[in-house]
Amino acid sequence: MSSKTKIVVLHMKEIVYTAIFAVLAIVLILLLIFMFRPKSQETSAEAEKYVPGVYTSTVTLNNTALEVEVTVDESHINSIRFSNLDETVTTMYPLIQPTIENIAEQVYEKQSLDNIEYSEEYPYTSQILTGAIDDALEKAITAE
């Protein structure tokens, strides 16, 4: 009775190295696919919300016209300020400058007028200025 038994010896080190290289090759291929695929047009349209420029809106306080100036680029609100604020207006309406600074800080942080917190001390002034900023941003969205 002669049996011809064959013994196959597999080196565990070679099997582990082969498995590691196969996994690395798959990861590399997936990485290359994700890096070089064409980008969709929707993401670029979402990023470009505004037409870059400086847009103004007018607020009338006791026969005095104040212009709220909003500066935007393609996707960010860069600046909110009064363009013609003089000493007479700041004397008559001392809350107007701190109010616009408070609103501007919140808008810079959120890049939106959504969920702006009005100060308890001057909520009506905040609402008027938020409306003016919103008007200027509408001009920035619809400008051609």
matplotlib code that plots the C-alpha trace (Angstrom):
import matplotlib.pyplot as plt

x = [0.0, 1.7, 0.1, 1.4, 0.7, 1.8, 2.5, 2.1, 3.9, 2.6, 4.6, 2.3, 4.5, 4.0, 0.2, 0.0, 2.2, 0.1, -3.2, -1.8, -0.6, -4.0, -5.8, -3.4, -3.9, -7.7, -7.5, -5.2, -7.5, -10.5, -8.6, -7.6, -11.2, -12.6, -9.8, -10.1, -13.8, -15.5, -17.1, -20.8, -22.2, -24.6, -21.9, -20.5, -23.9, -24.5, -21.2, -22.0, -25.0, -24.3, -23.1, -20.0, -20.3, -21.4, -25.2, -27.1, -30.5, -32.1, -33.5, -35.4, -35.3, -37.2, -36.6, -33.0, -32.0, -29.3, -27.8, -26.9, -24.0, -23.5, -20.3, -20.4, -18.3, -19.5, -20.3, -19.7, -21.0, -17.9, -19.0, -22.1, -21.9, -23.6, -22.2, -23.5, -23.6, -22.7, -22.5, -26.0, -27.6, -25.5, -26.4, -30.1, -30.1, -27.3, -28.4, -28.0, -24.3, -24.1, -27.1, -25.6, -22.3, -24.1, -26.1, -23.0, -21.1, -23.9, -24.2, -20.4, -20.5, -23.6, -23.3, -27.1, -29.9, -31.6, -31.8, -30.4, -30.8, -32.1, -30.9, -33.5, -32.5, -33.3, -35.3, -37.1, -34.0, -32.6, -35.6, -35.4, -31.7, -32.2, -34.9, -32.5, -29.7, -32.1, -33.1, -29.5, -28.8, -31.8, -30.3, -27.0, -28.8, -30.9, -28.2, -27.1]
y = [0.0, 2.9, 6.1, 9.2, 12.0, 15.4, 18.0, 21.6, 24.2, 27.7, 30.4, 32.5, 35.6, 35.5, 35.1, 38.1, 40.3, 39.4, 40.3, 43.6, 44.6, 43.6, 45.8, 48.7, 48.4, 48.5, 51.6, 53.3, 52.6, 53.9, 57.0, 57.8, 57.3, 59.8, 62.3, 62.5, 62.1, 65.2, 67.5, 68.1, 71.5, 71.7, 72.2, 75.2, 76.7, 76.4, 78.0, 81.1, 82.6, 86.3, 88.5, 90.2, 93.8, 96.5, 96.8, 99.4, 99.8, 102.9, 103.3, 106.5, 107.8, 111.0, 112.4, 111.3, 108.7, 106.2, 103.9, 100.4, 99.1, 95.4, 94.0, 90.5, 88.1, 85.0, 83.1, 85.3, 88.5, 90.5, 93.8, 95.5, 99.2, 102.6, 104.5, 108.0, 108.0, 111.4, 112.9, 114.3, 110.9, 109.2, 111.9, 111.6, 107.8, 106.5, 102.8, 102.6, 102.0, 99.3, 97.6, 97.3, 96.1, 93.4, 92.2, 92.3, 90.1, 87.5, 87.7, 87.3, 84.2, 82.6, 84.0, 84.4, 86.4, 83.3, 83.0, 86.5, 87.2, 90.7, 92.6, 93.0, 96.6, 97.6, 95.0, 97.4, 99.0, 95.6, 94.6, 97.7, 97.2, 93.5, 94.4, 96.8, 94.2, 91.7, 94.1, 94.7, 90.9, 90.4, 92.9, 90.9, 87.7, 89.1, 91.4, 90.4]
z = [0.0, -1.2, -0.8, -2.5, -0.2, -1.2, 1.4, 0.4, 2.5, 2.4, 4.1, 6.1, 5.7, 1.9, 2.2, 4.6, 2.3, -0.7, 1.1, 2.3, -1.2, -2.7, -0.2, -0.8, -4.6, -4.2, -1.9, -4.4, -7.3, -5.4, -4.3, -8.0, -9.1, -6.5, -7.1, -10.8, -11.5, -13.0, -10.5, -10.8, -11.9, -9.0, -6.4, -8.3, -8.7, -5.0, -4.1, -6.3, -4.6, -5.3, -8.1, -6.7, -5.9, -3.5, -3.1, -1.1, 0.5, 2.0, 5.5, 6.3, 9.8, 10.4, 6.9, 7.0, 4.4, 5.5, 3.0, 4.2, 2.1, 1.7, -0.1, -1.4, -3.5, -5.2, -2.0, 1.0, 2.6, 3.2, 4.6, 6.1, 6.9, 6.6, 3.6, 4.7, 8.5, 9.9, 13.4, 13.4, 12.8, 15.4, 17.9, 17.1, 16.9, 19.2, 18.9, 15.2, 15.0, 17.7, 16.2, 12.7, 14.2, 16.2, 13.2, 10.9, 13.3, 13.3, 9.5, 9.0, 11.2, 9.7, 6.1, 6.3, 7.8, 9.1, 12.9, 13.7, 17.4, 18.0, 21.1, 23.8, 24.2, 20.6, 18.7, 16.4, 15.2, 14.5, 12.5, 10.4, 9.6, 9.0, 6.4, 4.7, 4.6, 3.2, 0.4, -0.5, -0.6, -2.8, -5.3, -5.1, -5.9, -8.8, -10.3, -13.8]

ax = plt.figure().add_subplot(projection="3d")
ax.plot(x, y, z, "-o")
ax.set_aspect("equal")
plt.show()
